[in-house]
Amino acid sequence: CSDSDGVNMYGLDGEEMWYADFNKKEGVMPLPPFADPFTYPGAYEQAVANQGVCKANLAVAIKASKNPPEA
């Protein structure tokens, strides 16, 4: 994650199978119509929660690295 945006994606063999679209507030499955779809109940909600944790950790890391103790 970053302090401006985020990405949460599931892939297989280098192919994107599902991603969280935080602008549309939904999960997106960009597979072609002939592919077998899969479901992961709660995946988008989990992605939102993971972004919150990541951004909180990022804020702590930024604060810690900008204010190192004096030697």
N, C-alpha and C positions, 0 to 999 in steps of 0.2 A: 504494500500500500504506500501511498504518499500522502502529504498533507493537503493535496488538492483533489485527487480522484482515487479510484480503486478499481481493481479487477479481481474477479473470482471466476476461474475457468476449470472445467474438467475436460481432459483429453485422453485419447488413446492412440498410440502409434503416431504421435505428432499431429493428429487431427483433432480439431476442436469439436467436442460433443455437446457441451452445455456451457453457458456463461451467464453470469448475473449482469443484467442491464440496470444499473443503479439510477439512470435517468428515467427509464420507463417504469421502474420499480417492479420488475418481473424477471423470471428466468427465461432464457432463450435457448432453443435447441436448433442450431443451424445445420442439421443433417438433411441430406436430400430426401425426397419423398419415398424412395424405395428402401431406405434404411429402417431397420427395426428401432422404433422409438423406445426409450426407457424412461422410467419415472423415478424421482427421488423426492418424496414428499418432504417439504420443509427445507429444501435446498436453498431457495432464495432467502428465507428467513435466517438460515444459518450463515449465509454469505454476509448479510447485513450485520449480524452479531460479530462475525470475525473481523469485519471492517472496523467496528467500534473498538474492539480489543487492540487491533493493529495500530489504529490511530492514537490510542492512549499510550501504547508502548513507544510509538514514534515520538510523541510529545516528551516523554520522559528521557528518551535517548538524546533528543535535540537539546533539551535543557542541560543534561549532564555534560554533553560534549562542548557546549558553549561556555560553560562555567567550570573549567577544570580547577582543581585545587592548586594553589601556588606552591612552587618548589621551595 
